[in-house]
Amino acid sequence: MTLSFDLTTEGARDALRAGATQPEKQSLIGLTRAELGEALVASGTVPERQAKMRAQQLWHWMYVRGVSDFAGMFNISKDLRAELDKHFTVARPEIVEEQISADGTRKWLFRFPPRGAGRPVEIETVYIPEEGRGTLCISSQVGCTLTCSFCHTGTQKLVRNLTAEEILAQLLTARDRLGDFPDRDTPDGAIVPAEGRKVSNIVMMGMGEPLYNFEAVKKALLIASDGDGLSLSKRRITLSTSGVVPEIFRTGEEIGVMLAISLHATNDDLRDLLVPINKKYPLKDLIAACRAYPGLSNAKRITFEYVMLKDVNDSIEDAKGLIKLLKGIPAKINLIPFNPWPGTNYQCSDWETIEKFADYINNAGYASPIRTPRGRDILAACGQLKSDSERMRKVDRLALEAMMIAGHGEA
């Protein structure tokens, strides 16, 4: 493939030259307090003796106030704000598109820098308003490696992992768009971040497998649940995995959030087909990891997600197999009507079939809510998220880089 670029216009040449000569500012979003202080000192912005205090100030402005520009940080001197702006950024990502469903569900298409992917990448994030709560479905990767046969996201090859900054940016931008941060003139004492917010819950159920990006997800969720910042209760944060068994115990031990398992089948033969990671981590190992999840109790149940596929996994025999498989595990079973997407061969189970399945599970003593499909008209429902991002081939990426370098320094 040959890449061609129109460099005849002065504007195009100036843009390429700027990209080749101006270093990208470091984002302070996604850094721990200690890392914030270290970055401030390393840049020469503040002396070491002030680092801890300044880091706490910035933390408050970023995560309590939701400020996305240093100019809005009013208790920091004008000179220091100017210095911060020279070296750092707290800006939000580009919103390529925002769609609002007939049912109030919102979907954003965000664009992030290449970071090794060759070109900028895009991901989708969904906000679901409900009575008494608002849930934000966050992505952890651009694309996915798991190729679950019923999932639209799985048809997009993995481009790259998201950074902790990019994971948090989805939450911060959603709160911006929903007016979910306090007004600038709100007194500090009147701010109660944990209550009355439109984004009350977050679920790591967007694009990608969170446990294949463990460290960035861990960092982002610990910041999201920090009591002096975004202040989301860990009981209101759910991480969903398709079954990366070695990381499940670490999730409970090191992050401490609620766990959801993308299950969808009660025997290995069918799960191998629906969720191919099962070939590496079969049900026996997955269920054992669930039983050993730290803090597991009736007050901290595991959610098992089960997509209802017509004539595939929706019989009463499947329901019996599900009860047998989960026996003794404090659990809730979310039944998810299949959400269609272009090119799929699956169909959603009939509503009567879903209700019979749910009744059987409920009678066996397990809570078994049927998830109401939300945002189907904008492809924002469970399993429908996907972007057009693709990772550039190495030869094309090198050609692009060479072209940009060649433009550097020309008159």
Phi, psi and omega in degrees: 000130178258131178264134176232141182227140178275104181254017184283337181271144180299323181298319180296317180294320179296320181295317180293320180296320179296319180294331182275342188248334184264119178293144179287134178293144177283132175279139176272347177291134178093355176273146172289169178301317180297317179295324176301310180299317179297320180295319180297318180290316182298328181279350184079012184286320178224151175290157185301325183294339180261355191302313183296316181295315180293323178298320179294321176300312181296319179303315180298314182294321183286316193253339175264311182275335180073029181286136182245017179209133181300334182299338181272002183267086196288339181266014174248137185300153182300320181295317180292323177299320178296319178295317177301319182293335178292324189254333192229171174218151171232023185287159178273161176288166177287133172266110180284321183205144173232125179240143178238122182285163176300335181266008177095349176298140178243143176229130177248141171254113181259147175243130179240164180296163184299309182046055176095351182272351176096328179211162177305151183241157182231144177221163180246145179226141186233137175247128183241106178278134177223167179295120177085359180197161174221125187248131176254123179264114191253142177268151179242345180218158170267107188085195183198150179263352195275338176050041174299130194292339182263359190252128180295320180302325182294347177276354178258119181297151179296129175264306174191167173285151170275150176278168176301322177301314184289330176291313179293326182300330178296318179291315182297317182291321177299316178295323175302308187293333182265001183066042190257007172254154180294152175298154184298330182267010178288126178299146181306317184295343182269356184273124177234084189301332187277351186237151171067022182264150179289324173264096183261338182225148170231145178231131174275077183226014179278214182292135174098170176256109185304324185280356168269004174223048194302309188295317180293320178295315178303311182299315181296317184288328176292325175290319180298329183262004179294128186292342179260015181220249180292331166059040174275131177296141178295340175284350177253012177241125180238129176254126181253129177234149175278356175123044175278084193306314184298339183261356184292312179299318179300324179301313179291320185286318189258337180248316173077024179266176177287148185247138172234140180246124176280092193268287169072353177203156184246005175220155186295324182301313181287321182291328174303323180283315184281319184230085190302341177298343179299334178294330179272320181234086185293170186305322181303315181288321180296313181294324177297320178294324178294318180297333182264009184295127183302132177083003182301128180196177176296336178275344180226074183278156172272137175266128175253121182267134186222105181281134185269109183248123186301125177061021179243308185218024190246019180275166175296329176297323175294321178296319177298318179297326180293315179297318180295319182296321188263007184308127177089354179264123173300112191214155167237141183244111178272117176269125187245108174303130183301132179260114185292154176213158186302124176097353181284150176259357181272156175234153177285141175301150175298148184299321179298321179294318180297318181294321177296319178299313181296320179298319180296316180296316180298318180294338177275359174101008180251135171297132186219067180291147175263119183291127178287123179299128181234139174072020181300326184291345176241022182051048180247004182278171184305127178085002184256354186286140178191147172239174182269005184294137173225147178283131179291146172295151184303318182297323179288322179295317179295323178296319179295316180296319180296320179296319180292321179293322180298329179283343183291129174086358180285150178284000000 
